[in-house]
Amino acid sequence: MNTNTPYTRRALFGVSAFTATTLLLTACGTTDSTASSHGNTKAVDTGVRDDNGYHLNTVLKDKPTVTLFTDYQCPYCKKADPAYLEAAGELDGILNVTVQNFPLPMHRFSISAARAMICVQNQKKYIPFSEKVFSEQKMWEESENEEAAYQKFTDYAKELDLNIDQFKTDYSASKTEEIIKASFEQGKKIGVRGTPSFVLDGKVLENVNSSTNAADMVKEFKKAAGITE
């Protein structure tokens, strides 16, 4: 399959309001501490994606939304993911919890991974797929080229019994490109400058990062939303 599309790394990052140098200084977090294990996550694949991102718990009208801007080739996003999924479950019925793509320019296959994530969101298999991609991060990031990385993502999709024809179609679809670019532009506008970044209703939360455990995430998200116990 030809994985080349008009939506290239240059097309995405070339319009950035900040430079790759700035991103290099701020990307992927600031600590090597490991996030806590999420155990039996209660996050769910709602199949709902809107301007706030892909929803990981019950979609609530007129409620605040916390969003994780993530890059699947970022090791710090890998650390943050389990705690964030657990927090999504804990906040079910309280806050909307979503995830958005923010592929960084220093990561060779960040856009390829983001495209795969849109594909699996379309089939309500985002959570198991993202866990697989993060767990195999060292494997696919060493791919020879984008075609090889795409093949690994396709293999993961097969393992999860996804509709592979739909996966392949969505992977190269212009709509997929548009979703990723819109997410990236939204993050820039908000002030996202690295990953993982946690945002509540358009404001970047400075006191939540890849080392924050699920309980503290829940506490900080509620505090930012003005929710008292």
DRENDO-1510 file (C-alpha; in Angstrom, 1 decimal, always signed):
<recs>
REC; n; res; u; v; w
REC; 1; MET; +0.0; +0.0; +0.0 .
REC; 2; ASN; +1.2; +3.5; -0.8 .
REC; 3; THR; +1.2; +5.4; +2.5 .
REC; 4; ASN; +2.3; +8.7; +1.1 .
REC; 5; THR; -0.4; +11.4; +1.2 .
REC; 6; PRO; -0.4; +15.2; +0.6 .
REC; 7; TYR; -0.4; +15.5; +4.3 .
REC; 8; THR; +3.3; +15.4; +5.0 .
REC; 9; ARG; +5.4; +16.2; +8.0 .
REC; 10; ARG; +6.4; +19.5; +6.3 .
REC; 11; ALA; +2.8; +20.3; +5.6 .
REC; 12; LEU; +1.9; +19.9; +9.3 .
REC; 13; PHE; +5.0; +21.4; +11.0 .
REC; 14; GLY; +5.7; +24.0; +8.4 .
REC; 15; VAL; +2.8; +26.0; +9.6 .
REC; 16; SER; +3.8; +25.9; +13.2 .
REC; 17; ALA; +3.8; +29.1; +15.1 .
REC; 18; PHE; +6.8; +27.9; +17.1 .
REC; 19; THR; +10.0; +26.3; +16.0 .
REC; 20; ALA; +11.2; +22.7; +16.2 .
REC; 21; THR; +14.0; +24.0; +18.4 .
REC; 22; THR; +11.5; +25.2; +20.9 .
REC; 23; LEU; +9.6; +21.9; +20.8 .
REC; 24; LEU; +12.8; +20.0; +21.4 .
REC; 25; LEU; +13.3; +21.9; +24.6 .
REC; 26; THR; +9.9; +21.1; +25.9 .
REC; 27; ALA; +8.6; +17.9; +24.3 .
REC; 28; CYS; +7.8; +14.6; +26.1 .
REC; 29; GLY; +7.8; +15.9; +29.7 .
REC; 30; THR; +10.5; +16.8; +32.2 .
REC; 31; THR; +10.9; +13.8; +34.5 .
REC; 32; ASP; +11.8; +10.2; +34.3 .
REC; 33; SER; +9.4; +9.2; +37.1 .
REC; 34; THR; +7.0; +6.4; +36.1 .
REC; 35; ALA; +3.2; +6.9; +36.3 .
REC; 36; SER; +1.2; +4.4; +38.4 .
REC; 37; SER; -0.3; +1.3; +36.8 .
REC; 38; HIS; -4.0; +1.6; +36.0 .
REC; 39; GLY; -5.0; -2.0; +36.6 .
REC; 40; ASN; -8.5; -2.6; +35.3 .
REC; 41; THR; -9.2; +0.6; +33.5 .
REC; 42; LYS; -12.8; +1.9; +33.3 .
REC; 43; ALA; -12.1; +4.1; +30.4 .
REC; 44; VAL; -14.3; +3.2; +27.4 .
REC; 45; ASP; -14.2; +3.5; +23.7 .
REC; 46; THR; -17.3; +5.6; +23.2 .
REC; 47; GLY; -16.8; +6.0; +19.4 .
REC; 48; VAL; -17.5; +9.7; +19.9 .
REC; 49; ARG; -15.0; +12.2; +18.4 .
REC; 50; ASP; -15.9; +15.9; +18.3 .
REC; 51; ASP; -14.0; +19.2; +18.5 .
REC; 52; ASN; -12.9; +18.2; +22.0 .
REC; 53; GLY; -11.2; +15.0; +20.8 .
REC; 54; TYR; -12.0; +11.4; +21.2 .
REC; 55; HIS; -14.1; +10.7; +24.3 .
REC; 56; LEU; -12.9; +8.1; +26.9 .
REC; 57; ASN; -15.9; +8.2; +29.1 .
REC; 58; THR; -19.6; +9.1; +29.1 .
REC; 59; VAL; -20.2; +12.2; +26.9 .
REC; 60; LEU; -21.6; +15.0; +29.1 .
REC; 61; LYS; -23.3; +18.1; +27.8 .
REC; 62; ASP; -22.4; +21.4; +29.4 .
REC; 63; LYS; -19.7; +19.8; +31.5 .
REC; 64; PRO; -16.0; +20.8; +31.5 .
REC; 65; THR; -13.6; +18.7; +29.3 .
REC; 66; VAL; -10.1; +17.6; +30.1 .
REC; 67; THR; -8.0; +16.7; +27.1 .
REC; 68; LEU; -4.7; +15.0; +26.7 .
REC; 69; PHE; -2.6; +16.1; +23.8 .
REC; 70; THR; -0.4; +13.2; +23.0 .
REC; 71; ASP; +2.3; +11.8; +20.7 .
REC; 72; TYR; +2.5; +8.0; +20.4 .
REC; 73; GLN; +6.2; +8.0; +19.8 .
REC; 74; CYS; +6.8; +10.1; +22.9 .
REC; 75; PRO; +8.1; +8.0; +25.8 .
REC; 76; TYR; +6.6; +10.3; +28.4 .
REC; 77; CYS; +3.2; +9.9; +26.8 .
REC; 78; LYS; +3.7; +6.2; +27.2 .
REC; 79; LYS; +4.2; +6.8; +30.9 .
REC; 80; ALA; +1.2; +9.0; +31.3 .
REC; 81; ASP; -1.3; +6.9; +29.4 .
REC; 82; PRO; -2.2; +4.3; +32.0 .
REC; 83; ALA; -2.9; +6.9; +34.7 .
REC; 84; TYR; -4.9; +9.0; +32.3 .
REC; 85; LEU; -7.1; +6.0; +31.3 .
REC; 86; GLU; -7.7; +5.2; +34.9 .
REC; 87; ALA; -8.6; +8.9; +35.6 .
REC; 88; ALA; -11.1; +8.8; +32.7 .
REC; 89; GLY; -12.9; +6.0; +34.5 .
REC; 90; GLU; -12.8; +7.7; +37.8 .
REC; 91; LEU; -14.2; +10.9; +36.3 .
REC; 92; ASP; -17.1; +9.2; +34.4 .
REC; 93; GLY; -20.2; +11.2; +34.9 .
REC; 94; ILE; -18.2; +14.1; +36.3 .
REC; 95; LEU; -16.0; +15.4; +33.5 .
REC; 96; ASN; -15.5; +14.7; +29.9 .
REC; 97; VAL; -12.2; +13.1; +29.3 .
REC; 98; THR; -10.7; +13.1; +25.8 .
REC; 99; VAL; -7.5; +12.6; +23.8 .
REC; 100; GLN; -6.1; +14.6; +20.9 .
REC; 101; ASN; -3.2; +14.0; +18.5 .
REC; 102; PHE; -0.2; +16.3; +18.8 .
REC; 103; PRO; +2.6; +14.6; +16.7 .
REC; 104; LEU; +5.9; +16.3; +17.4 .
REC; 105; PRO; +8.4; +17.1; +14.5 .
REC; 106; MET; +11.4; +15.2; +16.1 .
REC; 107; HIS; +9.5; +11.9; +16.0 .
REC; 108; ARG; +9.8; +10.3; +12.6 .
REC; 109; PHE; +6.6; +8.2; +12.7 .
REC; 110; SER; +4.4; +10.4; +14.9 .
REC; 111; ILE; +2.0; +11.3; +12.1 .
REC; 112; SER; +1.9; +7.7; +11.0 .
REC; 113; ALA; +0.9; +6.7; +14.5 .
REC; 114; ALA; -1.7; +9.5; +14.7 .
REC; 115; ARG; -3.3; +8.3; +11.5 .
REC; 116; ALA; -3.5; +4.8; +12.8 .
REC; 117; MET; -5.2; +6.1; +16.0 .
REC; 118; ILE; -7.9; +7.9; +14.0 .
REC; 119; CYS; -8.5; +4.6; +12.1 .
REC; 120; VAL; -9.1; +2.6; +15.3 .
REC; 121; GLN; -11.2; +5.3; +16.9 .
REC; 122; ASN; -13.5; +4.9; +13.9 .
REC; 123; GLN; -13.9; +1.2; +15.0 .
REC; 124; LYS; -14.1; +1.8; +18.8 .
REC; 125; LYS; -10.8; +0.0; +19.5 .
REC; 126; TYR; -8.7; +3.0; +20.5 .
REC; 127; ILE; -7.9; +1.9; +24.0 .
REC; 128; PRO; -6.5; -1.6; +23.3 .
REC; 129; PHE; -4.8; -0.3; +20.2 .
REC; 130; SER; -3.1; +2.6; +21.9 .
REC; 131; GLU; -2.0; +0.3; +24.7 .
REC; 132; LYS; -0.5; -2.0; +22.1 .
REC; 133; VAL; +1.3; +0.8; +20.3 .
REC; 134; PHE; +2.7; +2.2; +23.5 .
REC; 135; SER; +3.9; -1.3; +24.7 .
REC; 136; GLU; +5.6; -1.9; +21.3 .
REC; 137; GLN; +6.9; +1.6; +20.9 .
REC; 138; LYS; +10.6; +0.6; +20.8 .
REC; 139; MET; +9.7; -1.9; +18.0 .
REC; 140; TRP; +7.9; +0.3; +15.5 .
REC; 141; GLU; +9.9; +3.5; +16.1 .
REC; 142; GLU; +12.9; +1.6; +14.7 .
REC; 143; SER; +11.1; +0.9; +11.4 .
REC; 144; GLU; +13.1; +1.5; +8.3 .
REC; 145; ASN; +10.5; +3.8; +6.7 .
REC; 146; GLU; +6.9; +4.9; +6.9 .
REC; 147; GLU; +5.7; +1.9; +4.9 .
REC; 148; ALA; +7.3; -0.4; +7.5 .
REC; 149; ALA; +5.8; +1.5; +10.4 .
REC; 150; TYR; +2.4; +1.4; +8.7 .
REC; 151; GLN; +2.8; -2.4; +8.3 .
REC; 152; LYS; +3.4; -2.8; +12.0 .
REC; 153; PHE; +0.3; -0.8; +12.8 .
REC; 154; THR; -1.7; -2.9; +10.4 .
REC; 155; ASP; -0.4; -6.0; +12.1 .
REC; 156; TYR; -1.6; -4.7; +15.5 .
REC; 157; ALA; -5.0; -3.9; +14.0 .
REC; 158; LYS; -5.2; -7.5; +12.7 .
REC; 159; GLU; -4.4; -8.8; +16.2 .
REC; 160; LEU; -7.4; -6.9; +17.6 .
REC; 161; ASP; -9.7; -8.2; +14.8 .
REC; 162; LEU; -10.3; -4.8; +13.3 .
REC; 163; ASN; -11.8; -4.5; +9.9 .
REC; 164; ILE; -8.6; -4.2; +8.0 .
REC; 165; ASP; -10.1; -2.9; +4.7 .
REC; 166; GLN; -11.7; -0.1; +6.6 .
REC; 167; PHE; -8.4; +0.5; +8.5 .
REC; 168; LYS; -6.5; +0.8; +5.3 .
REC; 169; THR; -9.0; +3.1; +3.7 .
REC; 170; ASP; -9.2; +5.4; +6.7 .
REC; 171; TYR; -5.4; +5.5; +7.1 .
REC; 172; SER; -4.9; +7.4; +3.8 .
REC; 173; ALA; -8.2; +9.3; +3.8 .
REC; 174; SER; -8.1; +13.0; +3.5 .
REC; 175; LYS; -10.6; +13.2; +6.4 .
REC; 176; THR; -8.0; +11.5; +8.7 .
REC; 177; GLU; -5.4; +14.1; +7.7 .
REC; 178; GLU; -7.8; +16.9; +8.4 .
REC; 179; ILE; -8.6; +15.6; +11.9 .
REC; 180; ILE; -4.9; +15.4; +12.8 .
REC; 181; LYS; -4.1; +18.8; +11.5 .
REC; 182; ALA; -7.1; +20.3; +13.2 .
REC; 183; SER; -6.0; +18.7; +16.5 .
REC; 184; PHE; -2.5; +20.0; +16.1 .
REC; 185; GLU; -3.6; +23.5; +15.3 .
REC; 186; GLN; -6.0; +23.5; +18.2 .
REC; 187; GLY; -3.2; +22.5; +20.5 .
REC; 188; LYS; -0.9; +25.3; +19.2 .
REC; 189; LYS; -3.7; +27.8; +19.7 .
REC; 190; ILE; -4.2; +26.8; +23.3 .
REC; 191; GLY; -0.5; +26.9; +24.0 .
REC; 192; VAL; +0.5; +23.3; +23.9 .
REC; 193; ARG; +4.3; +23.1; +23.3 .
REC; 194; GLY; +5.2; +19.5; +24.2 .
REC; 195; THR; +3.7; +16.2; +25.1 .
REC; 196; PRO; +2.0; +15.0; +27.1 .
REC; 197; SER; +0.0; +18.2; +27.8 .
REC; 198; PHE; -3.2; +18.2; +29.8 .
REC; 199; VAL; -5.7; +20.9; +29.0 .
REC; 200; LEU; -9.0; +21.8; +30.7 .
REC; 201; ASP; -11.4; +23.8; +28.6 .
REC; 202; GLY; -8.7; +25.5; +26.7 .
REC; 203; LYS; -6.2; +26.1; +29.5 .
REC; 204; VAL; -3.0; +24.1; +29.8 .
REC; 205; LEU; -2.5; +22.6; +33.3 .
REC; 206; GLU; +1.0; +23.2; +34.5 .
REC; 207; ASN; +0.9; +20.9; +37.5 .
REC; 208; VAL; +0.0; +17.7; +35.7 .
REC; 209; ASN; +2.6; +15.7; +33.8 .
REC; 210; SER; +3.8; +12.2; +32.9 .
REC; 211; SER; +4.7; +11.4; +36.5 .
REC; 212; THR; +1.3; +12.3; +38.0 .
REC; 213; ASN; -0.6; +9.3; +39.2 .
REC; 214; ALA; -4.3; +8.7; +38.5 .
REC; 215; ALA; -5.6; +9.8; +41.9 .
REC; 216; ASP; -3.7; +13.1; +41.6 .
REC; 217; MET; -4.8; +13.6; +38.1 .
REC; 218; VAL; -8.4; +13.3; +39.2 .
REC; 219; LYS; -7.8; +15.7; +42.0 .
REC; 220; GLU; -6.1; +18.3; +39.8 .
REC; 221; PHE; -8.7; +18.0; +37.0 .
REC; 222; LYS; -11.5; +18.5; +39.5 .
REC; 223; LYS; -9.7; +21.4; +41.1 .
REC; 224; ALA; -9.2; +23.1; +37.7 .
REC; 225; ALA; -12.9; +22.5; +36.8 .
REC; 226; GLY; -14.0; +24.1; +40.1 .
REC; 227; ILE; -15.4; +20.9; +41.4 .
REC; 228; THR; -15.3; +20.5; +45.2 .
REC; 229; GLU; -15.6; +17.2; +47.1 .
</recs>
